[in-house]
Amino acid sequence: IFNTPELASELNRQGSFSNLPTDDEILLDALEQWGLERTLSKLNGAFVFAWFNRQDRTLTLARDHAGFRQLYYTLDPDGQGLAFASRFDAVLKSPFTPPPKVDLNALAHYLRLSYFPGTETLFQQVKQLEPGSYLQINADNQLRLARWFEMPRQVEQGFIGEDRALEELEWTLEKAVRQQFEGNRPVGVFLSGGVDSPLISAIARSQLGRGLPAFTISVPGWGQDEGADARRYAKQLGLEQQIIEISGESALGVIDQVIQAQHEPFGDFSIIPSLLLFQHASASVGLSLSGDGGDELFFGYERPFSLLRDGRDFRLPQVLRAGMFGLGKLGFIRKKSEVILSRSPEDYYYGVNSRFSQKWLQKIASDLSALKQAPELFAFERYQNELDLANYSRYVEYYGQLQRGLKKVEMASARQSLEVSAPLLDRDVVALSLKINPLDMMKDGQRKRLLYKLLGKFVPQEIIPATKRGFGIPLGEWMRGPMRALVEETLFSGGLYPSGLFSQQELNAYWQEHLSGKADHKWGLWNLLCLQWWAARNLDK
């Protein structure tokens, strides 16, 4: 709980404590004094908790506003109990969990998106509790599911100006950083060559002084390596930088840790550099600050910009939009984005978030391709103006991309016994982001405009990279090299899980196209690999 001192002070005025209590003591006392709803409204932190109220014999499960921590649950079909855990595989071991039955819709979503969105999991009987939600079950086995925090789908008024936004953003982030590293543990920062983590590093350095360790991943010789940019930041900010260089061989060496860390099938391969980075950091610090959340809250991805460029054309019929695209391609009118060829903003956003093409899914797993396509997350409610498109994209990024990223961080950090905190996802920072007009944040086509400007107070603007590269590795290249034998052994040496669902012939064609270099299928292949590794570890026994 980040705001422990504030909560303790308020509870102390009611005579609750005589000295500084632990987070657990504060939470229990707050629940008893204030009740569930009021307590949740005051909490700022990364948490899941289960609370049994002895007075009304009600069990409550709750999850933090951003989704830092995971929570899974299942109900006994005969009404005899409920099982819950912060790991998916742990729930499966409960006596209340019925024999698993694969949720084919959820599996299709996993293969397309590389994670299970919303409440979905691999099995029909097990659900995820969504961020900012709580579940209650009473002695009569009556279930209540509710949200206590939600990223709004529409924010249309009450915006503040850019100067005030920058001022408030600076002191809100300063407070968030200060709250999240308070304690006696050694603290470090993760430092990339982008914008978000350098900004957090700059603020932490200004508060902690010299000697702040900064940990950077580098892939020497790769065109998207951020090592050089990160070195410039570290020198400018006076950080004690440690660079962890990785290769295809070191990635291969960490696969066993990947398998053990992933308590459910999970297809984000940036868990490989995360495990190596966290392992190195945990040798010298107990807590490291990250830049997670900046892209989702402050529009750092290309997807929202692509949607806005020609999104107003979605008011026109699809056939007319297709004609406009053709005319633009021929030069008769301004060139149009391929976005407008989609049936709707929903179809576009699901498509660009999908890592396994519908064409290949239909070939490799035809039974899955015929199922319901986009998850509820991508539903587009209305279009009246560009602000609707911007609000929609932020909502989808928050409950989509962000959840995938936070799940990866939790899996990798738990495996390496390191706590990772993200000041940009502090509740006050989230609240502030909603007071800033999204169109102002994307003004002049500049991603994360406000974060860029704030970072410019700490470093010269000329060292801030103009393009985003992301936290990636050349996995596709490594699959053709040092990881080739692993891929072929996993996918082609025996039957695949679920049995009878995948066509080995089409999957081999998919693999051969990747090997030839004609296409890059690293995401789809990795999704399948992780599914097989998880099943072999958790189900074959």
Phi, psi and omega in degrees: 000119186286325185261040180305311182300320180295316179294318180298320180296317180293319179291326179297326179296341177262008176078028185279320187230151175255344176217180184290117184273170174280169177301318182297318180295319179297314182298314181296316180293320179298318179297320180288323183279319190251342185085172188294305188298315181293321179297312180299324181295338182261343186286137173229107183178189177243110189200157155227149175211156173240129184230122176259116179273109185291335183291311181253010177051053178240133175260131178241132171248133183221152183226147185295169189293329187260335184098027177302318184248151184258155176208127181238152180208161175210150179253137174296129183298340179263009177074023184268349180171180180224138176245142178213153180195164177272359175236137180297316183294332179292321179299325182295340181272358183286144175293345179273351184274120180291166177307132186294138175233120186297133173271103186294324176299314180295321178296319176299318178296320178299313182296326179282320191256346181078008176200169177265116185276160173060230181269358188287150167220180180299328185249143184299326188278346184249136181235157170264141169277126185284158178303144178068022182240162169220154179235136177235140175224133182257183184295340178270009179068023176275133186251138175228127179240129184212159174260136173254343174218139177212134170294120184292145176285332182228126170229116190238349184208175180080019181285149177256162181285168186294318181298314179294322180298316179296318180297313181292324180297320181297309183285333176291319177291322177300317179294318181297315179298315182299316180295323189277342177253008178296139182136183185260001182283148172297138186240143174223182177225151169268134185233117175255188176260018183264232184236314190294303182292326173298324178294314178297320179297319180297317180292318179296320179297321181293335182265325185265343181082194183291161177092008181283119179288139177232129186249128186231135173268138178223140175242090185304136177086352180272138183298336181257013180296135181259008185302316182295317178297319179296324178297319179297318177299313184299319179294315182296322185269351180073041180264152175270089189277139173237120183258127180255108181272134181234159181216178177299325180292317179291328175296317178299322181291344182258003184300321178299323177292323176302312182298318182287328182287327187276097181282353170219162176302130186210122192252022177269107186284357173290359172294337179295302177296330179297315179298317180292319178294313182293324178299316179294315183295323185293345178288340184230344179227159176259341182220136175228139180268139181240173178258017180302140176105339183296318181295320185284322182275331188241019171063068180259350181266161178287332187305310179299323181292318178298318181296320183285329186304315181233018184296333181297338181289349178293349175288345182263156177300150184300322182295324178289322178296321178297321177295320178296322178297317179296317179296322178294322179295327180276352176092008180282331176226177178302136182299134183256151176287150175297347178308319188287353175282343178291154180292330184199167173304325179299311180296320179298310187292324176293321180296313183285344175272349184276134183257350181236113187296149178299325180299312181285327176299320179296323179286315187278324182221076186299327180295328180282324186294338182274356184279174175309135187274269189290136172296164181302331180309324188271002182301130180256121191274321185199159170225114174240328180200179183296331179298326177299320179293319180294315178299319179299313183296320179296318179300313182293321179294322182293315182267002179244271183307317182298319182294322176298315181295317181291326177294319176299314181299317182293318179300312184290320182290323177296321180296323184261008178056047178233136174269132179241131182235149185233094182301331180293347178255010171306143183302324180290326177291318177301314180298320179295320181301332181280350177268358182251130181299122180305325181292330174290324181290341180249016183302139179062021177072015182267123179288143177047048186309315183289322179294321175302312183296319180292319178299327179296347175282342184252333181224158176297138182304328186291344179265357178276120182298145181276339183242151179266134178247331176086172184266081188234176175217156179280061186298320180302318178294318181294328178294333177277350184241251188295339182260003185300313182299322179296316179299312184291323178295320183287318188265341189231007181261359180186190180290155180254153176261139350290145185301134175080002185270326187254140175274114180296325181296313180290325178295322178295322176297320177300315180294316181295324177296323177292314181301323183289343183086001179292334180211161177247102183254026185303320183295310180298319179295317180295320177302316180292318178301312182295324176298315181292317179297318180295315181297317180297324182280328190249340187245326185295335179288000000 
